[in-house]
Amino acid sequence: MARIPMAGDVAELIGASAEKVENRSLLLDKFPFHKNWPPIVSVAGRPQKWDDASRWSLMRVAEGSEKLLQQEARTKERRSEGAEVSDENRERMVGEARLAEALAKTAWEHEELAALRARQTRQFLNLFEAAYGRRAGVTIAQLEGRLALNLAEGLIPNAGICLDRLLGMPFIPGSAIKGVCRHAALAELKAANGAPERQTRFEEFRRVFGTADNDFTNGDLAPYQELIEGRALDQRGAVCFLPAYPVNNARVVVDLTNVHYPDYYRDGRQESLANERPQPNSFPAVEIGAQFAFCLLLQGADAAPEWLTAAQRWLATALTVNGLGAKTAAGYGWFSLRPDVREEMMVADRRAAEAAKAQ
């Protein structure tokens, strides 16, 4: 049977399809199944191509993938038994069915790991706020639509997801958070009425995100260069945008994009729509209900508290109005603010500390 390219001793340890690996990040980064592997020669003497292999490699890191992969294996077996199926196609379908069955056996993570992830994030929040005090800003937001991140990265085309290297939990990169906040800040700057408000919003923007000379020559800030008033164009930002990690069990599930008709897209003929079978494109997404902690840090000896307040205002707009990640126009990546969650966490921590002292 086909296997993922790896050394023999590694395959003996983790399985020929890496089915014993429980870390989702490791599965996607190091053990995906490529379409053109292995170079098996078919009955007709041509290399066999595994069209669904990379898609299955992606599916197996999400909840519910076992049943989906088993269903695909049964479908391949059923099609291979057709009377008009050639020997070459029969061999390919049976091989793909065996591969789907092997990937369906991927070991799923222990429940204790999900609880450990949440505890790790909550402990970080306590240390973060204790270390930086008023310079630290924490916003808890809950997903109200599935979250799709990093869809253009990874070995599997257009189907990546951001997963923590150690614990395999989904996270939102700080660069993505800064990007959506900057977009919200620009929209607020453009909507400013009157010279005083325009100057105030520009100063907030410049202090929070920083600026460079190319922002004023070919960038978004070209209409506001006169507001510099003889000062240097280069300005370091005063707010650091940290990656956002979940404080509860953030589930990763299999989602589907709109169906594809490759022949129709290729030739544009209406007949192709009638003769083709749709090909759904699966990808992993974070399920609704995941609660993320967004941490902002005010840095610099002369940093003013109002700059952190402005950054948090733009973050709230980005999360609740604009959305975050891919496919926001289709309802993905929308959040609601949950300050009550942080308050409940702090109360629970105080009770736990008091109980520990009483023992």
C-alpha positions as CSV (number, residue, x, y, z in Angstrom):
1,M,0.0,0.0,0.0
2,A,1.1,3.6,-0.6
3,R,2.7,5.4,2.3
4,I,4.0,8.8,3.2
5,P,7.7,9.3,2.3
6,M,9.7,8.7,5.4
7,A,12.5,6.5,6.7
8,G,11.7,2.9,7.5
9,D,12.4,3.1,11.3
10,V,10.2,6.2,11.5
11,A,7.4,4.4,9.7
12,E,7.7,1.6,12.1
13,L,7.4,4.0,15.1
14,I,4.5,6.2,13.9
15,G,2.9,4.1,11.2
16,A,3.2,4.1,7.4
17,S,0.6,6.9,7.2
18,A,1.7,8.6,10.4
19,E,-1.5,7.4,12.0
20,K,0.0,7.3,15.5
21,V,0.9,11.0,15.5
22,E,-1.4,13.0,17.7
23,N,0.0,16.4,17.1
24,R,-2.1,18.1,14.4
25,S,0.6,20.6,13.6
26,L,3.2,17.9,13.1
27,L,0.8,16.0,10.8
28,L,0.3,19.0,8.5
29,D,3.9,20.2,8.5
30,K,5.9,17.0,8.2
31,F,3.5,14.2,7.2
32,P,1.1,15.2,4.5
33,F,0.4,12.9,1.6
34,H,1.4,14.4,-1.7
35,K,-0.6,13.9,-4.9
36,N,2.4,12.5,-6.9
37,W,3.7,10.2,-4.2
38,P,4.6,7.4,-4.4
39,P,5.8,6.8,-8.0
40,I,3.9,3.6,-8.4
41,V,3.6,2.3,-12.0
42,S,0.0,1.4,-12.9
43,V,-1.2,-1.5,-15.1
44,A,-0.9,0.8,-18.2
45,G,2.7,1.6,-17.4
46,R,2.1,5.2,-16.3
47,P,2.8,6.7,-12.9
48,Q,-0.2,6.6,-10.6
49,K,-1.4,9.9,-9.3
50,W,-3.2,10.2,-5.9
51,D,-5.6,13.1,-6.5
52,D,-7.3,12.9,-3.2
53,A,-4.3,12.2,-1.0
54,S,-3.4,15.8,0.0
55,R,-7.1,16.6,0.7
56,W,-7.4,13.6,3.0
57,S,-4.1,14.5,4.8
58,L,-5.8,17.8,5.6
59,M,-9.1,16.3,6.6
60,R,-7.7,14.0,9.2
61,V,-6.5,16.7,11.6
62,A,-10.2,17.8,12.2
63,E,-13.0,16.4,14.2
64,G,-15.3,14.0,12.4
65,S,-12.7,13.2,9.8
66,E,-12.8,9.5,10.6
67,K,-16.3,9.0,9.4
68,L,-15.7,11.1,6.3
69,L,-12.6,9.2,5.3
70,Q,-14.3,5.9,5.9
71,Q,-17.2,7.0,3.7
72,E,-14.8,8.1,1.0
73,A,-13.1,4.7,1.2
74,R,-16.4,2.9,0.7
75,T,-17.2,5.1,-2.2
76,K,-13.9,4.3,-3.9
77,E,-14.5,0.6,-3.4
78,R,-18.0,0.8,-4.7
79,R,-16.9,2.6,-7.9
80,S,-14.1,0.1,-8.4
81,E,-16.6,-2.7,-8.7
82,G,-18.3,-1.2,-11.8
83,A,-18.6,-3.4,-14.8
84,E,-17.2,-0.8,-17.1
85,V,-14.2,0.2,-14.9
86,S,-10.8,-0.5,-16.6
87,D,-8.2,-2.5,-14.8
88,E,-6.0,0.6,-14.4
89,N,-8.8,2.6,-12.8
90,R,-9.9,-0.3,-10.6
91,E,-6.3,-0.6,-9.3
92,R,-6.2,3.1,-8.6
93,M,-9.6,3.2,-6.8
94,V,-8.7,0.2,-4.6
95,G,-5.4,1.8,-3.7
96,E,-7.1,5.1,-2.8
97,A,-9.7,3.2,-0.7
98,R,-6.9,1.5,1.3
99,L,-5.1,4.9,1.7
100,A,-8.3,6.6,3.0
101,E,-8.9,3.7,5.5
102,A,-5.3,4.1,6.8
103,L,-5.7,7.9,7.2
104,A,-9.0,7.4,9.0
105,K,-7.1,5.5,11.8
106,T,-5.1,8.5,12.8
107,A,-4.8,8.7,16.6
108,W,-7.0,11.4,18.1
109,E,-5.7,13.6,20.9
110,H,-6.5,12.9,24.5
111,E,-9.2,15.0,26.2
112,E,-6.6,16.1,28.8
113,L,-4.7,18.0,26.1
114,A,-7.6,20.3,25.3
115,A,-7.9,21.2,29.0
116,L,-4.1,21.7,29.2
117,R,-4.2,24.2,26.2
118,A,-6.9,26.3,27.9
119,R,-5.0,26.3,31.3
120,Q,-1.8,27.3,29.5
121,T,-3.5,30.3,27.9
122,R,-5.1,31.4,31.2
123,Q,-1.8,31.1,33.0
124,F,-0.2,33.2,30.4
125,L,-2.8,35.9,30.8
126,N,-2.2,36.0,34.5
127,L,1.5,36.4,34.1
128,F,1.1,38.9,31.2
129,E,-1.1,41.2,33.3
130,A,1.0,40.8,36.4
131,A,4.2,41.7,34.6
132,Y,3.0,44.7,32.6
133,G,0.0,46.0,34.6
134,R,-1.6,49.0,32.8
135,R,0.6,48.5,29.8
136,A,-1.2,45.2,29.1
137,G,-4.5,45.1,27.3
138,V,-6.5,41.8,27.2
139,T,-9.7,41.4,25.1
140,I,-11.7,38.1,25.1
141,A,-13.8,37.5,22.0
142,Q,-15.9,34.5,21.0
143,L,-16.3,33.2,17.5
144,E,-19.8,33.6,16.1
145,G,-18.8,32.2,12.7
146,R,-16.2,29.6,11.8
147,L,-12.6,30.9,11.5
148,A,-10.5,30.1,8.4
149,L,-6.8,31.1,8.7
150,N,-3.7,30.7,6.6
151,L,-5.6,29.2,3.7
152,A,-2.8,30.2,1.2
153,E,0.1,28.6,3.1
154,G,1.4,25.1,3.7
155,L,2.3,22.1,1.5
156,I,-1.4,21.6,0.8
157,P,-2.4,24.3,-1.6
158,N,-5.0,26.8,-0.3
159,A,-5.8,24.8,2.7
160,G,-3.5,25.6,5.6
161,I,-4.4,26.5,9.2
162,C,-2.4,28.1,12.0
163,L,-1.6,25.5,14.7
164,D,0.7,25.8,17.7
165,R,3.9,23.8,17.2
166,L,3.8,22.2,20.6
167,L,0.1,21.7,21.5
168,G,-1.4,21.7,18.1
169,M,-4.1,24.3,19.1
170,P,-5.3,26.9,16.6
171,F,-4.1,30.4,17.1
172,I,-4.3,33.8,15.3
173,P,-0.9,35.3,14.4
174,G,-0.1,38.7,15.8
175,S,0.6,40.0,12.3
176,A,-3.0,39.1,11.2
177,I,-4.4,40.9,14.3
178,K,-2.3,44.0,13.6
179,G,-3.4,44.0,9.9
180,V,-7.1,44.0,10.7
181,C,-6.7,46.6,13.4
182,R,-4.7,48.8,11.0
183,H,-7.5,48.4,8.4
184,A,-10.1,49.5,11.0
185,A,-7.9,52.5,12.0
186,L,-7.5,53.6,8.4
187,A,-11.3,53.5,7.9
188,E,-11.8,55.6,11.0
189,L,-9.1,58.1,9.8
190,K,-10.8,58.4,6.4
191,A,-14.1,59.0,8.1
192,A,-12.8,61.8,10.4
193,N,-14.7,65.1,10.1
194,G,-12.9,68.4,10.4
195,A,-9.2,69.2,10.8
196,P,-9.0,68.7,14.6
197,E,-10.5,65.2,14.5
198,R,-8.4,64.3,11.4
199,Q,-5.2,65.4,13.2
200,T,-6.2,63.4,16.4
201,R,-6.9,60.2,14.5
202,F,-3.8,60.5,12.5
203,E,-1.6,60.9,15.6
204,E,-3.3,57.9,17.2
205,F,-2.7,55.9,14.1
206,R,1.0,56.9,13.8
207,R,1.7,56.3,17.5
208,V,0.0,52.9,17.6
209,F,1.2,51.3,14.3
210,G,4.2,53.4,13.4
211,T,5.0,54.8,9.9
212,A,7.7,54.7,7.3
213,D,8.5,56.9,4.4
214,N,7.0,54.6,1.8
215,D,3.6,54.9,3.7
216,F,3.4,58.5,2.5
217,T,4.8,58.0,-1.0
218,N,3.0,54.9,-2.3
219,G,1.1,53.8,0.7
220,D,-2.3,54.4,2.4
221,L,-1.0,57.6,4.2
222,A,-0.2,59.6,1.1
223,P,-3.2,62.0,1.6
224,Y,-2.0,62.7,5.1
225,Q,1.6,63.7,4.6
226,E,0.9,67.3,5.3
227,L,-0.1,66.4,8.9
228,I,3.5,65.4,9.7
229,E,4.3,69.1,9.8
230,G,8.0,68.8,9.3
231,R,8.6,65.8,11.5
232,A,10.4,62.6,10.5
233,L,8.3,60.3,8.4
234,D,9.7,57.2,10.2
235,Q,8.0,56.5,13.5
236,R,8.1,53.3,15.6
237,G,4.8,51.9,16.7
238,A,4.1,51.9,20.4
239,V,1.7,48.9,20.6
240,C,2.8,45.2,20.2
241,F,0.1,42.8,18.9
242,L,0.6,39.3,20.4
243,P,-0.8,36.1,18.9
244,A,-4.3,35.2,20.2
245,Y,-4.7,31.8,21.8
246,P,-8.0,30.1,22.9
247,V,-9.0,30.0,26.5
248,N,-11.5,27.2,26.0
249,N,-11.6,24.0,23.8
250,A,-11.3,25.5,20.3
251,R,-12.4,22.7,18.0
252,V,-11.0,22.2,14.5
253,V,-13.6,20.8,12.1
254,V,-13.8,19.9,8.5
255,D,-15.5,22.5,6.3
256,L,-16.2,22.7,2.6
257,T,-15.9,25.4,0.0
258,N,-18.2,25.7,-3.0
259,V,-18.1,22.8,-5.4
260,H,-15.8,23.0,-8.4
261,Y,-16.3,22.0,-12.0
262,P,-12.8,21.8,-13.4
263,D,-13.8,21.0,-17.0
264,Y,-16.3,23.9,-17.1
265,Y,-13.6,26.3,-15.7
266,R,-11.2,25.1,-18.3
267,D,-13.4,25.2,-21.5
268,G,-16.4,27.4,-20.4
269,R,-18.8,25.1,-22.1
270,Q,-22.3,24.6,-20.6
271,E,-22.2,20.9,-21.6
272,S,-19.4,20.4,-19.1
273,L,-21.7,21.3,-16.2
274,A,-24.1,18.5,-17.2
275,N,-21.5,15.9,-17.7
276,E,-19.3,16.7,-14.6
277,R,-19.5,15.5,-11.1
278,P,-18.9,18.4,-8.5
279,Q,-15.7,18.2,-6.5
280,P,-16.1,19.8,-3.0
281,N,-12.9,21.3,-1.6
282,S,-12.5,20.5,2.1
283,F,-10.4,22.6,4.5
284,P,-10.0,22.8,8.3
285,A,-11.7,25.6,10.3
286,V,-12.1,26.6,13.9
287,E,-15.6,25.9,15.1
288,I,-18.1,28.5,16.4
289,G,-17.8,29.1,20.1
290,A,-14.1,29.2,20.5
291,Q,-13.0,32.0,22.8
292,F,-9.7,33.7,22.0
293,A,-7.6,36.0,24.2
294,F,-6.2,39.0,22.2
295,C,-3.3,40.6,24.0
296,L,-1.9,44.1,23.3
297,L,1.2,45.5,24.9
298,L,2.1,49.2,25.2
299,Q,5.9,49.6,24.9
300,G,8.2,52.6,25.2
301,A,9.0,54.8,28.2
302,D,7.0,57.7,26.8
303,A,4.0,55.7,25.7
304,A,0.6,57.1,26.6
305,P,-2.3,55.0,27.9
306,E,-4.6,56.5,25.3
307,W,-2.7,54.8,22.5
308,L,-3.5,51.4,24.0
309,T,-7.1,52.5,24.4
310,A,-7.2,53.4,20.7
311,A,-5.7,50.1,19.7
312,Q,-8.3,48.2,21.7
313,R,-11.0,50.3,20.1
314,W,-9.8,49.3,16.6
315,L,-9.5,45.7,17.7
316,A,-13.1,45.6,18.8
317,T,-14.2,47.1,15.4
318,A,-12.1,44.6,13.5
319,L,-13.5,41.6,15.4
320,T,-17.1,42.6,15.5
321,V,-17.6,44.6,12.3
322,N,-15.0,43.6,9.7
323,G,-14.1,40.0,10.7
324,L,-10.8,38.3,10.8
325,G,-9.2,35.6,8.6
326,A,-10.4,34.3,5.2
327,K,-13.9,34.3,3.7
328,T,-15.3,37.0,6.0
329,A,-17.8,38.0,3.2
330,A,-19.2,34.5,3.5
331,G,-19.7,34.8,7.3
332,Y,-16.4,33.5,8.6
333,G,-14.2,35.1,11.2
334,W,-16.8,37.2,13.1
335,F,-16.6,37.6,16.9
336,S,-18.5,38.9,19.8
337,L,-16.8,40.6,22.7
338,R,-16.9,38.6,26.0
339,P,-15.5,40.7,28.9
340,D,-17.5,38.5,31.3
341,V,-15.3,35.5,30.4
342,R,-12.2,37.3,31.7
343,E,-14.0,38.4,34.9
344,E,-15.1,34.8,35.5
345,M,-11.5,33.6,35.0
346,M,-10.2,36.1,37.5
347,V,-12.9,35.1,40.1
348,A,-12.0,31.4,39.6
349,D,-8.3,32.2,40.1
350,R,-8.9,34.1,43.3
351,R,-11.0,31.2,44.7
352,A,-8.4,28.7,43.8
353,A,-5.7,30.8,45.4
354,E,-7.8,31.2,48.6
355,A,-8.5,27.4,48.7
356,A,-4.8,26.7,48.3
357,K,-3.9,29.0,51.3
358,A,-6.6,27.4,53.4
359,Q,-5.0,23.9,53.0
